[in-house]
Amino acid sequence: MSKEHGFLVIDKPAGITSHDVVAQIRKRLSTKQVGHAGTLDPMATGVLVIGINNATKFLQYIVTGKKRYLATIRLGITTVTDDKEGEVLEVKDWQSITDTQIRSALDKFRGTFMQIPSSVSAKKIAGERAYDLVREGKEVELAAKEVTVDDLDVLGINRGEYLDVEIDVICSAGTYIRAIARDLGKALDVGGHLISLRRTEVSPFD
């Protein structure tokens, strides 16, 4: 049994789950007392705070802290998962959308508001994870919950083959960046999904 206690800040690469990281650390440190403070999707990269041994007792306080993300939203395409991993549901012409319209639509995602989580979230419905139900082809409707976005900066609006919006978001725990991508697309009536996500901070760790 490992006698090491404390927090380990991992820069999670894309393509593995948060649980994969936990499993690797359990094996390397020969202890089962390993947990993490907030799941990152397999496609997402960045800060994953790991608690080891006695530190796992304090993860609950880190889970509820503020998070910061760098994200890229692609407008004009809707997917079943609200990100690039999912099947494309609809493609719309985005050429008439202006930068001013995008910035104005993003204004409603600042402050405190009600957000419907992505249908492929890890939330449970009658004991089953929402994303498992979606993969089984079942309809999933999750209740809206209150979230707070303290700051949302537009870093870039890039037009080429696609229309991509880069944002920097500081938000409360439980905020879904995929849902912001989905809802921005809805607000502009062209659809949208997340193509990249990097968590840069899980307060107080960056």
N, C-alpha and C positions, 0 to 999 in steps of 0.2 A: 504493500500500500504506500503510495506516495505521501510524504509528509509536507509537501509544498502546498502553500495556501496563497491565494491571491487572484488577481485579474490578469488575463492575457488578452491583448488587443490584436486581433487578426485582421489583415487586409485580405478579405475573402476574394478569391478569383471567381470568374464566371464559370458556370458549368457544373458546380457542385452545390449541394444543399447545406444549410446551416448545420443540420444533423450530421452530415458527412464530416464536417470539421470537428464537431464534438466527439464523434466516434474515433477519429484519428488521434485526438489529444488523449482520450481515455486509454487508448492502446499504448501511446508513447510514454505516458506518465504512470501507467499501471494503476489507475484509480477509476472507479465508476462515478465518483462525485465530481462531475463536470456538467455545466449547463451554460446556456447563452442568454444574452439580454436582448431579445428581439430578432425574429427570423428575417433573413434576407432571401429573396427568391433566387433560384439557381442562376438566372441571367444577370442578377445584380452583383456588383462588386463593392468592396469597401469595408468600413468598420463593423466588425463583429466582436462584441465584448464577451469573453469567456470567463466564467467563474470556476475556480479549481478548489476542491475540498471545502474548507470552512467558508470560503468566499461565496459559495453558491447561495448561502443564506441572505446575502446582500444584493443579489441580482434583482430582486423585486423592486428595489429602490432605483436601480439604473433603468429598468424596463420602462418606468413611467416618466423618464426624463425627456428633454427635447432632442429631436433628431435633425440632421441637416443632410440634404441630398443635392447632387447634381444630376439633372435628368434631361433627356431629349425626347420631345413629343413629335410624332409624325402625324400631320393632319391630312385628311382626305381618305384615310383607310380605317375601317372599323374591324377589330378582331374579336373572337369569342372570349379571349382571356384579357383583353385590354392592353396586351403587350405583343411584342414581335414573335413570341413563342406560339401564339394561337392561330387557328384557322381564320382566314380573311372572310368576313361576312359581307362587306360592302366597300365599294370604291367610288368616291365622288370627286368631281372637278373642284380644285381648290384655287384655281388661277385668279378668281375675282376677290379673294380674301386679302384685305390690306393689313399692313403692319399695325395700323391704328386700331383696326377691329380686333386683332389678336390681343394687343395690350389692354384694350378696354374690356374684353371678355375675361381676361385673367384677373382683373380687379376684383371680381366677385369671389375669388379664391384666396383673398387676404382677410385676416381677421378670424372670427369664430362663426362657423356655419355648420349645417347638417350635411353629412356626406354619406352616400350609400356605398358600402365597401364593394370592391370588385367581387364578382361572382366566383372567382377562383381564389378567394382568400382562404386562409387557414381557419376561419371561423367555423364553429360546429353548428349543424342543424340536426336536431334529434340524434345527437351522438356521432354524426358523420361529418367529416370535413367538407366544406363547400366545394373545394376544388375536386374532390373525389366524385361528388354528385354530378358536377359539370362534365367530367370525363366519361361518366356513365350515360351522358346525353339527357340528364334530367334538368328541368327548369329550376333555377335557384333565385329566390328573392330574399335579400337580406335587409334588415331594418336599418334605417338611417341612424347615424350616431353623430354626436357633436365633436368636431375637431377644431383645432386652432392653428392657423398659419400665421406665424409672427412676421415673416418676411418672405417675399417672393420676387426675385429679380429676374428680368429677362436678359440673358447673356448674349443671345443672338437669334436672328430669324433668317434662316438659310433657304434660298430658293434655287432649285435645280431640277433634277428629275422629280424630286419630292419637296414638300414644304415642311421643314423641321424647325422646331422651336426649342432652344436651349434655356433651361431655367435653373436657378439656385433657390432652394426652398429650406426654410427653417420652420419646423412644425412640431406639434404635440405628438406624443406617442399615439399610435393607432390611426394616423393619417395615411391614406393610401395614395401614393403618387400616381399609380395606374388609374385611379378613379379621377384624379385631376385631369389626366390626359383624355380619358373617356368623356368627361363632362365638358372640357374645353371644346372638343370636337362636336359635341351635341349643341353647345351654345352657338357655334359658328355654322351649324347645319351641314358639316362636311365629314363628320366623324374624326376619330383620332385614337392613337394608341401610343404606348411607350416603347421606344426602341433602345434606350440605354438608361441605366440607373446606377449611380455610385453614391453610397452613403459615406459622407465625409466626417460625420460626428454623431456620437451617441453620448450626450452630455453625462459626465465631464470629459469623456475620452474622444480624441480625434485621430 
